[in-house]
């Protein structure tokens, strides 16, 4: 099992200006998803029952576990973008 990421670090460097560093705990993303999953679970179950004969019901029910796997796979992601005047670094650890 993969370890879920703990932090998102954003570093913004502007030419001739100070650096901006932001640390964002990744647990907040999990909490938002959990609240949405609990709030929408009755609708998702009804939609899955209605769509089960067409084969889409199983895919709808498996969306949650697949989403968790994608979020867990983000650990170690490093993104670097730059402009003429600024650079942005995003690290997910």
Biopython code that builds the backbone (N, CA, C, O; Angstrom):
import numpy as np
from Bio.PDB.StructureBuilder import StructureBuilder

atoms = [
    (1, "UNK", "N", (0.836, -1.185, 0.000)),
    (1, "UNK", "CA", (0.000, 0.000, 0.000)),
    (1, "UNK", "C", (0.878, 1.244, 0.000)),
    (1, "UNK", "O", (1.882, 1.312, 0.709)),
    (2, "UNK", "N", (0.491, 2.208, -0.791)),
    (2, "UNK", "CA", (1.251, 3.447, -0.885)),
    (2, "UNK", "C", (0.939, 4.376, 0.283)),
    (2, "UNK", "O", (-0.174, 4.404, 0.809)),
    (3, "UNK", "N", (1.958, 5.130, 0.667)),
    (3, "UNK", "CA", (1.789, 6.118, 1.715)),
    (3, "UNK", "C", (1.177, 7.369, 1.098)),
    (3, "UNK", "O", (1.666, 7.844, 0.074)),
    (4, "UNK", "N", (0.114, 7.917, 1.698)),
    (4, "UNK", "CA", (-0.476, 9.133, 1.139)),
    (4, "UNK", "C", (0.428, 10.335, 1.381)),
    (4, "UNK", "O", (1.150, 10.368, 2.378)),
    (5, "UNK", "N", (0.403, 11.313, 0.496)),
    (5, "UNK", "CA", (1.219, 12.513, 0.694)),
    (5, "UNK", "C", (0.734, 13.298, 1.905)),
    (5, "UNK", "O", (-0.451, 13.282, 2.236)),
    (6, "UNK", "N", (1.662, 13.982, 2.558)),
    (6, "UNK", "CA", (1.332, 14.724, 3.767)),
    (6, "UNK", "C", (1.242, 16.228, 3.540)),
    (6, "UNK", "O", (0.397, 16.897, 4.135)),
    (7, "UNK", "N", (2.111, 16.765, 2.679)),
    (7, "UNK", "CA", (2.158, 18.212, 2.490)),
    (7, "UNK", "C", (2.253, 18.573, 1.020)),
    (7, "UNK", "O", (2.777, 17.817, 0.202)),
    (8, "UNK", "N", (1.733, 19.743, 0.711)),
    (8, "UNK", "CA", (1.961, 20.384, -0.583)),
    (8, "UNK", "C", (2.754, 21.647, -0.278)),
    (8, "UNK", "O", (2.320, 22.486, 0.510)),
    (9, "UNK", "N", (3.899, 21.775, -0.897)),
    (9, "UNK", "CA", (4.743, 22.954, -0.684)),
    (9, "UNK", "C", (4.769, 23.764, -1.969)),
    (9, "UNK", "O", (5.076, 23.236, -3.038)),
    (10, "UNK", "N", (4.450, 25.036, -1.865)),
    (10, "UNK", "CA", (4.446, 25.938, -3.013)),
    (10, "UNK", "C", (5.461, 27.040, -2.749)),
    (10, "UNK", "O", (5.410, 27.704, -1.714)),
    (11, "UNK", "N", (6.372, 27.231, -3.674)),
    (11, "UNK", "CA", (7.385, 28.270, -3.568)),
    (11, "UNK", "C", (7.280, 29.158, -4.799)),
    (11, "UNK", "O", (7.369, 28.679, -5.930)),
    (12, "UNK", "N", (7.091, 30.450, -4.574)),
    (12, "UNK", "CA", (6.989, 31.427, -5.660)),
    (12, "UNK", "C", (8.156, 32.395, -5.525)),
    (12, "UNK", "O", (8.299, 33.066, -4.503)),
    (13, "UNK", "N", (8.987, 32.465, -6.557)),
    (13, "UNK", "CA", (10.147, 33.349, -6.565)),
    (13, "UNK", "C", (9.934, 34.376, -7.662)),
    (13, "UNK", "O", (9.816, 34.030, -8.837)),
    (14, "UNK", "N", (9.887, 35.642, -7.269)),
    (14, "UNK", "CA", (9.742, 36.715, -8.249)),
    (14, "UNK", "C", (11.065, 37.450, -8.372)),
    (14, "UNK", "O", (11.787, 37.624, -7.391)),
    (15, "UNK", "N", (11.368, 37.870, -9.565)),
    (15, "UNK", "CA", (12.636, 38.528, -9.844)),
    (15, "UNK", "C", (12.729, 39.842, -9.065)),
    (15, "UNK", "O", (11.874, 40.715, -9.212)),
    (16, "UNK", "N", (13.745, 39.975, -8.255)),
    (16, "UNK", "CA", (13.961, 41.203, -7.504)),
    (16, "UNK", "C", (13.048, 41.367, -6.301)),
    (16, "UNK", "O", (13.057, 42.426, -5.673)),
    (17, "UNK", "N", (12.260, 40.352, -5.958)),
    (17, "UNK", "CA", (11.361, 40.447, -4.815)),
    (17, "UNK", "C", (11.561, 39.244, -3.905)),
    (17, "UNK", "O", (12.325, 38.331, -4.219)),
    (18, "UNK", "N", (10.877, 39.256, -2.792)),
    (18, "UNK", "CA", (10.985, 38.173, -1.827)),
    (18, "UNK", "C", (10.328, 36.898, -2.334)),
    (18, "UNK", "O", (9.513, 36.905, -3.257)),
    (19, "UNK", "N", (10.712, 35.826, -1.703)),
    (19, "UNK", "CA", (10.116, 34.535, -2.011)),
    (19, "UNK", "C", (8.851, 34.364, -1.180)),
    (19, "UNK", "O", (8.758, 34.862, -0.058)),
    (20, "UNK", "N", (7.890, 33.660, -1.739)),
    (20, "UNK", "CA", (6.672, 33.326, -1.018)),
    (20, "UNK", "C", (6.663, 31.811, -0.851)),
    (20, "UNK", "O", (6.704, 31.073, -1.836)),
    (21, "UNK", "N", (6.608, 31.352, 0.392)),
    (21, "UNK", "CA", (6.575, 29.917, 0.677)),
    (21, "UNK", "C", (5.264, 29.580, 1.362)),
    (21, "UNK", "O", (4.883, 30.209, 2.349)),
    (22, "UNK", "N", (4.581, 28.581, 0.829)),
    (22, "UNK", "CA", (3.323, 28.127, 1.401)),
    (22, "UNK", "C", (3.405, 26.631, 1.655)),
    (22, "UNK", "O", (3.815, 25.866, 0.781)),
    (23, "UNK", "N", (3.016, 26.217, 2.849)),
    (23, "UNK", "CA", (2.907, 24.808, 3.190)),
    (23, "UNK", "C", (1.438, 24.520, 3.412)),
    (23, "UNK", "O", (0.778, 25.196, 4.202)),
    (24, "UNK", "N", (0.931, 23.528, 2.724)),
    (24, "UNK", "CA", (-0.484, 23.190, 2.794)),
    (24, "UNK", "C", (-0.594, 21.728, 3.201)),
    (24, "UNK", "O", (-0.108, 20.860, 2.477)),
    (25, "UNK", "N", (-1.222, 21.425, 4.344)),
    (25, "UNK", "CA", (-1.364, 20.013, 4.726)),
    (25, "UNK", "C", (-2.344, 19.289, 3.807)),
    (25, "UNK", "O", (-3.472, 19.740, 3.610)),
    (26, "UNK", "N", (-1.912, 18.184, 3.256)),
    (26, "UNK", "CA", (-2.702, 17.424, 2.289)),
    (26, "UNK", "C", (-3.914, 16.771, 2.933)),
    (26, "UNK", "O", (-4.847, 16.369, 2.238)),
    (27, "UNK", "N", (-3.905, 16.662, 4.259)),
    (27, "UNK", "CA", (-5.038, 16.058, 4.962)),
    (27, "UNK", "C", (-6.309, 16.859, 4.724)),
    (27, "UNK", "O", (-7.405, 16.302, 4.791)),
    (28, "UNK", "N", (-6.187, 18.149, 4.450)),
    (28, "UNK", "CA", (-7.365, 18.967, 4.175)),
    (28, "UNK", "C", (-8.060, 18.535, 2.887)),
    (28, "UNK", "O", (-9.283, 18.627, 2.783)),
    (29, "UNK", "N", (-7.291, 18.064, 1.909)),
    (29, "UNK", "CA", (-7.894, 17.540, 0.675)),
    (29, "UNK", "C", (-8.692, 16.283, 0.993)),
    (29, "UNK", "O", (-9.795, 16.094, 0.480)),
    (30, "UNK", "N", (-8.124, 15.414, 1.852)),
    (30, "UNK", "CA", (-8.828, 14.197, 2.249)),
    (30, "UNK", "C", (-10.118, 14.533, 2.981)),
    (30, "UNK", "O", (-11.143, 13.890, 2.755)),
    (31, "UNK", "N", (-10.080, 15.538, 3.860)),
    (31, "UNK", "CA", (-11.270, 15.901, 4.624)),
    (31, "UNK", "C", (-12.379, 16.450, 3.727)),
    (31, "UNK", "O", (-13.551, 16.129, 3.924)),
    (32, "UNK", "N", (-12.021, 17.265, 2.757)),
    (32, "UNK", "CA", (-13.019, 17.798, 1.822)),
    (32, "UNK", "C", (-13.649, 16.659, 1.026)),
    (32, "UNK", "O", (-14.866, 16.628, 0.842)),
    (33, "UNK", "N", (-12.820, 15.719, 0.550)),
    (33, "UNK", "CA", (-13.348, 14.589, -0.201)),
    (33, "UNK", "C", (-14.249, 13.715, 0.671)),
    (33, "UNK", "O", (-15.276, 13.224, 0.200)),
    (34, "UNK", "N", (-13.876, 13.515, 1.937)),
    (34, "UNK", "CA", (-14.682, 12.709, 2.840)),
    (34, "UNK", "C", (-16.054, 13.339, 3.087)),
    (34, "UNK", "O", (-17.072, 12.646, 3.091)),
    (35, "UNK", "N", (-16.070, 14.647, 3.291)),
    (35, "UNK", "CA", (-17.348, 15.341, 3.493)),
    (35, "UNK", "C", (-18.227, 15.233, 2.249)),
    (35, "UNK", "O", (-19.426, 14.977, 2.356)),
    (36, "UNK", "N", (-17.637, 15.426, 1.073)),
    (36, "UNK", "CA", (-18.404, 15.298, -0.175)),
    (36, "UNK", "C", (-18.899, 13.870, -0.382)),
    (36, "UNK", "O", (-20.025, 13.659, -0.832)),
    (37, "UNK", "N", (-18.068, 12.901, -0.056)),
    (37, "UNK", "CA", (-18.475, 11.502, -0.235)),
    (37, "UNK", "C", (-19.638, 11.144, 0.685)),
    (37, "UNK", "O", (-20.567, 10.450, 0.271)),
    (38, "UNK", "N", (-19.592, 11.608, 1.917)),
    (38, "UNK", "CA", (-20.678, 11.319, 2.850)),
    (38, "UNK", "C", (-21.960, 12.032, 2.419)),
    (38, "UNK", "O", (-23.046, 11.455, 2.479)),
    (39, "UNK", "N", (-21.834, 13.274, 1.989)),
    (39, "UNK", "CA", (-23.019, 14.047, 1.598)),
    (39, "UNK", "C", (-23.667, 13.493, 0.329)),
    (39, "UNK", "O", (-24.892, 13.501, 0.199)),
    (40, "UNK", "N", (-22.851, 13.017, -0.596)),
    (40, "UNK", "CA", (-23.390, 12.550, -1.882)),
    (40, "UNK", "C", (-23.619, 11.044, -1.954)),
    (40, "UNK", "O", (-24.089, 10.547, -2.978)),
    (41, "UNK", "N", (-23.298, 10.307, -0.895)),
    (41, "UNK", "CA", (-23.418, 8.848, -0.954)),
    (41, "UNK", "C", (-24.840, 8.346, -1.247)),
    (41, "UNK", "O", (-24.976, 7.382, -2.001)),
    (42, "UNK", "N", (-25.903, 8.943, -0.694)),
    (42, "UNK", "CA", (-27.231, 8.436, -1.082)),
    (42, "UNK", "C", (-27.528, 8.610, -2.571)),
    (42, "UNK", "O", (-28.110, 7.725, -3.199)),
    (43, "UNK", "N", (-27.130, 9.741, -3.129)),
    (43, "UNK", "CA", (-27.359, 9.971, -4.556)),
    (43, "UNK", "C", (-26.518, 9.040, -5.422)),
    (43, "UNK", "O", (-26.981, 8.559, -6.457)),
    (44, "UNK", "N", (-25.290, 8.791, -4.999)),
    (44, "UNK", "CA", (-24.416, 7.899, -5.759)),
    (44, "UNK", "C", (-24.956, 6.472, -5.737)),
    (44, "UNK", "O", (-24.921, 5.781, -6.755)),
    (45, "UNK", "N", (-25.457, 6.027, -4.583)),
    (45, "UNK", "CA", (-26.015, 4.671, -4.503)),
    (45, "UNK", "C", (-27.264, 4.518, -5.370)),
    (45, "UNK", "O", (-27.439, 3.497, -6.035)),
    (46, "UNK", "N", (-28.115, 5.513, -5.362)),
    (46, "UNK", "CA", (-29.316, 5.460, -6.204)),
    (46, "UNK", "C", (-28.930, 5.459, -7.680)),
    (46, "UNK", "O", (-29.481, 4.690, -8.468)),
    (47, "UNK", "N", (-27.993, 6.313, -8.050)),
    (47, "UNK", "CA", (-27.547, 6.359, -9.446)),
    (47, "UNK", "C", (-26.884, 5.046, -9.849)),
    (47, "UNK", "O", (-27.056, 4.588, -10.978)),
    (48, "UNK", "N", (-26.125, 4.436, -8.932)),
    (48, "UNK", "CA", (-25.481, 3.160, -9.248)),
    (48, "UNK", "C", (-26.515, 2.057, -9.456)),
    (48, "UNK", "O", (-26.365, 1.221, -10.347)),
    (49, "UNK", "N", (-27.560, 2.057, -8.638)),
    (49, "UNK", "CA", (-28.616, 1.053, -8.821)),
    (49, "UNK", "C", (-29.354, 1.232, -10.137)),
    (49, "UNK", "O", (-29.692, 0.253, -10.803)),
    (50, "UNK", "N", (-29.602, 2.472, -10.508)),
    (50, "UNK", "CA", (-30.299, 2.747, -11.766)),
    (50, "UNK", "C", (-29.415, 2.379, -12.964)),
    (50, "UNK", "O", (-29.906, 1.850, -13.961)),
    (51, "UNK", "N", (-28.115, 2.661, -12.864)),
    (51, "UNK", "CA", (-27.206, 2.434, -13.987)),
    (51, "UNK", "C", (-26.582, 1.039, -14.010)),
    (51, "UNK", "O", (-25.844, 0.716, -14.942)),
    (52, "UNK", "N", (-26.861, 0.210, -13.008)),
    (52, "UNK", "CA", (-26.239, -1.114, -12.934)),
    (52, "UNK", "C", (-26.508, -1.981, -14.163)),
    (52, "UNK", "O", (-25.583, -2.633, -14.646)),
    (53, "UNK", "N", (-27.730, -2.015, -14.687)),
    (53, "UNK", "CA", (-27.962, -2.860, -15.884)),
    (53, "UNK", "C", (-27.125, -2.444, -17.097)),
    (53, "UNK", "O", (-26.779, -3.291, -17.920)),
    (54, "UNK", "N", (-26.802, -1.179, -17.218)),
    (54, "UNK", "CA", (-26.011, -0.740, -18.370)),
    (54, "UNK", "C", (-24.513, -0.932, -18.161)),
    (54, "UNK", "O", (-23.735, -0.742, -19.096)),
    (55, "UNK", "N", (-24.092, -1.306, -16.949)),
    (55, "UNK", "CA", (-22.672, -1.516, -16.684)),
    (55, "UNK", "C", (-21.969, -0.308, -16.114)),
    (55, "UNK", "O", (-20.806, -0.416, -15.724)),
    (56, "UNK", "N", (-22.618, 0.834, -16.050)),
    (56, "UNK", "CA", (-21.993, 2.039, -15.524)),
    (56, "UNK", "C", (-22.077, 2.131, -14.000)),
    (56, "UNK", "O", (-21.355, 2.918, -13.389)),
    (57, "UNK", "N", (-22.942, 1.341, -13.388)),
    (57, "UNK", "CA", (-23.111, 1.384, -11.940)),
    (57, "UNK", "C", (-21.853, 0.964, -11.199)),
    (57, "UNK", "O", (-21.481, 1.584, -10.203)),
    (58, "UNK", "N", (-21.195, -0.084, -11.679)),
    (58, "UNK", "CA", (-19.962, -0.552, -11.041)),
    (58, "UNK", "C", (-18.862, 0.494, -11.166)),
    (58, "UNK", "O", (-18.112, 0.716, -10.215)),
    (59, "UNK", "N", (-18.756, 1.133, -12.311)),
    (59, "UNK", "CA", (-17.754, 2.179, -12.500)),
    (59, "UNK", "C", (-18.016, 3.361, -11.579)),
    (59, "UNK", "O", (-17.081, 3.961, -11.048)),
    (60, "UNK", "N", (-19.273, 3.691, -11.393)),
    (60, "UNK", "CA", (-19.632, 4.786, -10.505)),
    (60, "UNK", "C", (-19.263, 4.465, -9.057)),
    (60, "UNK", "O", (-18.773, 5.335, -8.337)),
    (61, "UNK", "N", (-19.493, 3.230, -8.628)),
    (61, "UNK", "CA", (-19.145, 2.836, -7.268)),
    (61, "UNK", "C", (-17.638, 2.746, -7.052)),
    (61, "UNK", "O", (-17.166, 2.943, -5.932)),
    (62, "UNK", "N", (-16.887, 2.456, -8.087)),
    (62, "UNK", "CA", (-15.437, 2.334, -7.967)),
    (62, "UNK", "C", (-14.707, 3.668, -8.109)),
    (62, "UNK", "O", (-13.479, 3.706, -8.025)),
    (63, "UNK", "N", (-15.438, 4.758, -8.321)),
    (63, "UNK", "CA", (-14.804, 6.061, -8.472)),
    (63, "UNK", "C", (-14.048, 6.468, -7.212)),
    (63, "UNK", "O", (-12.938, 6.991, -7.305)),
    (64, "UNK", "N", (-14.621, 6.240, -6.052)),
    (64, "UNK", "CA", (-13.990, 6.615, -4.778)),
    (64, "UNK", "C", (-12.645, 5.942, -4.566)),
    (64, "UNK", "O", (-11.652, 6.632, -4.337)),
    (65, "UNK", "N", (-12.578, 4.604, -4.635)),
    (65, "UNK", "CA", (-11.281, 3.945, -4.470)),
    (65, "UNK", "C", (-10.252, 4.336, -5.536)),
    (65, "UNK", "O", (-9.063, 4.449, -5.240)),
    (66, "UNK", "N", (-10.707, 4.540, -6.765)),
    (66, "UNK", "CA", (-9.770, 4.957, -7.815)),
    (66, "UNK", "C", (-9.235, 6.358, -7.540)),
    (66, "UNK", "O", (-8.061, 6.631, -7.789)),
    (67, "UNK", "N", (-10.087, 7.252, -7.028)),
    (67, "UNK", "CA", (-9.659, 8.605, -6.691)),
    (67, "UNK", "C", (-8.626, 8.576, -5.566)),
    (67, "UNK", "O", (-7.644, 9.316, -5.616)),
    (68, "UNK", "N", (-8.835, 7.726, -4.544)),
    (68, "UNK", "CA", (-7.868, 7.592, -3.463)),
    (68, "UNK", "C", (-6.531, 7.078, -3.990)),
    (68, "UNK", "O", (-5.480, 7.544, -3.549)),
    (69, "UNK", "N", (-6.549, 6.137, -4.915)),
    (69, "UNK", "CA", (-5.303, 5.630, -5.491)),
    (69, "UNK", "C", (-4.552, 6.718, -6.252)),
    (69, "UNK", "O", (-3.326, 6.794, -6.181)),
    (70, "UNK", "N", (-5.275, 7.548, -6.969)),
    (70, "UNK", "CA", (-4.624, 8.640, -7.702)),
    (70, "UNK", "C", (-3.999, 9.638, -6.722)),
    (70, "UNK", "O", (-2.870, 10.081, -6.934)),
    (71, "UNK", "N", (-4.714, 9.996, -5.659)),
    (71, "UNK", "CA", (-4.155, 10.924, -4.668)),
    (71, "UNK", "C", (-2.933, 10.332, -3.978)),
    (71, "UNK", "O", (-1.967, 11.051, -3.720)),
    (72, "UNK", "N", (-2.957, 9.037, -3.674)),
    (72, "UNK", "CA", (-1.799, 8.401, -3.059)),
    (72, "UNK", "C", (-0.611, 8.359, -4.009)),
    (72, "UNK", "O", (0.534, 8.397, -3.560)),
    (73, "UNK", "N", (-0.856, 8.283, -5.292)),
    (73, "UNK", "CA", (0.223, 8.225, -6.278)),
    (73, "UNK", "C", (0.903, 9.572, -6.488)),
    (73, "UNK", "O", (1.966, 9.630, -7.106)),
    (74, "UNK", "N", (0.322, 10.640, -5.996)),
    (74, "UNK", "CA", (0.914, 11.963, -6.174)),
    (74, "UNK", "C", (2.134, 12.201, -5.299)),
    (74, "UNK", "O", (2.848, 13.182, -5.509)),
    (75, "UNK", "N", (2.395, 11.346, -4.336)),
    (75, "UNK", "CA", (3.532, 11.518, -3.440)),
    (75, "UNK", "C", (4.833, 11.529, -4.244)),
    (75, "UNK", "O", (5.092, 10.616, -5.028)),
    (76, "UNK", "N", (5.635, 12.547, -4.049)),
    (76, "UNK", "CA", (6.894, 12.693, -4.770)),
    (76, "UNK", "C", (6.792, 13.532, -6.033)),
    (76, "UNK", "O", (7.787, 13.699, -6.739)),
    (77, "UNK", "N", (5.617, 14.062, -6.333)),
    (77, "UNK", "CA", (5.432, 14.875, -7.538)),
    (77, "UNK", "C", (6.115, 16.233, -7.361)),
    (77, "UNK", "O", (5.986, 16.870, -6.316)),
    (78, "UNK", "N", (6.836, 16.665, -8.387)),
    (78, "UNK", "CA", (7.538, 17.950, -8.368)),
    (78, "UNK", "C", (7.208, 18.675, -9.669)),
    (78, "UNK", "O", (7.428, 18.144, -10.758)),
    (79, "UNK", "N", (6.678, 19.896, -9.547)),
    (79, "UNK", "CA", (6.308, 20.692, -10.714)),
    (79, "UNK", "C", (7.077, 22.000, -10.655)),
    (79, "UNK", "O", (7.111, 22.660, -9.617)),
    (80, "UNK", "N", (7.694, 22.375, -11.769)),
    (80, "UNK", "CA", (8.435, 23.630, -11.842)),
    (80, "UNK", "C", (8.007, 24.369, -13.097)),
    (80, "UNK", "O", (8.101, 23.834, -14.202)),
    (81, "UNK", "N", (7.539, 25.591, -12.929)),
    (81, "UNK", "CA", (7.189, 26.433, -14.069)),
    (81, "UNK", "C", (7.902, 27.766, -13.912)),
    (81, "UNK", "O", (8.190, 28.202, -12.798)),
    (82, "UNK", "N", (8.180, 28.399, -15.028)),
    (82, "UNK", "CA", (8.824, 29.701, -14.936)),
    (82, "UNK", "C", (8.328, 30.625, -16.026)),
    (82, "UNK", "O", (7.921, 30.209, -17.111)),
    (83, "UNK", "N", (8.382, 31.882, -15.689)),
    (83, "UNK", "CA", (7.979, 32.975, -16.553)),
    (83, "UNK", "C", (9.209, 33.857, -16.709)),
    (83, "UNK", "O", (10.273, 33.525, -16.185)),
    (84, "UNK", "N", (9.088, 34.951, -17.404)),
    (84, "UNK", "CA", (10.214, 35.873, -17.523)),
    (84, "UNK", "C", (10.569, 36.490, -16.172)),
    (84, "UNK", "O", (11.740, 36.745, -15.888)),
    (85, "UNK", "N", (9.559, 36.727, -15.344)),
    (85, "UNK", "CA", (9.788, 37.425, -14.084)),
    (85, "UNK", "C", (9.645, 36.557, -12.843)),
    (85, "UNK", "O", (10.057, 36.975, -11.761)),
    (86, "UNK", "N", (9.084, 35.377, -12.963)),
    (86, "UNK", "CA", (8.830, 34.585, -11.765)),
    (86, "UNK", "C", (8.982, 33.089, -12.039)),
    (86, "UNK", "O", (8.924, 32.630, -13.180)),
    (87, "UNK", "N", (9.177, 32.355, -10.956)),
    (87, "UNK", "CA", (9.254, 30.903, -10.997)),
    (87, "UNK", "C", (8.322, 30.358, -9.929)),
    (87, "UNK", "O", (8.180, 30.945, -8.856)),
    (88, "UNK", "N", (7.691, 29.235, -10.230)),
    (88, "UNK", "CA", (6.787, 28.587, -9.284)),
    (88, "UNK", "C", (7.205, 27.127, -9.164)),
    (88, "UNK", "O", (7.336, 26.416, -10.161)),
    (89, "UNK", "N", (7.414, 26.696, -7.914)),
    (89, "UNK", "CA", (7.758, 25.308, -7.630)),
    (89, "UNK", "C", (6.651, 24.715, -6.765)),
    (89, "UNK", "O", (6.257, 25.313, -5.764)),
    (90, "UNK", "N", (6.149, 23.549, -7.144)),
    (90, "UNK", "CA", (5.138, 22.850, -6.371)),
    (90, "UNK", "C", (5.665, 21.456, -6.086)),
    (90, "UNK", "O", (6.003, 20.708, -7.003)),
    (91, "UNK", "N", (5.731, 21.113, -4.798)),
    (91, "UNK", "CA", (6.220, 19.806, -4.387)),
    (91, "UNK", "C", (5.166, 19.138, -3.520)),
    (91, "UNK", "O", (4.634, 19.749, -2.594)),
    (92, "UNK", "N", (4.871, 17.893, -3.821)),
    (92, "UNK", "CA", (3.916, 17.123, -3.012)),
    (92, "UNK", "C", (4.715, 15.993, -2.358)),
    (92, "UNK", "O", (5.266, 15.129, -3.040)),
    (93, "UNK", "N", (4.765, 16.016, -1.026)),
    (93, "UNK", "CA", (5.538, 14.998, -0.269)),
    (93, "UNK", "C", (4.639, 14.308, 0.709)),
    (93, "UNK", "O", (5.086, 13.424, 1.440)),
]
sb = StructureBuilder()
sb.init_structure("model")
sb.init_model(0)
sb.init_chain("A")
sb.init_seg("    ")
for serial, (resi, resn, name, xyz) in enumerate(atoms, 1):
    if name == "N":
        sb.init_residue(resn, " ", resi, " ")
    sb.init_atom(name, np.array(xyz, "f"), 0.0, 1.0, " ", f" {name:<3s}", serial, name[0])
structure = sb.get_structure()
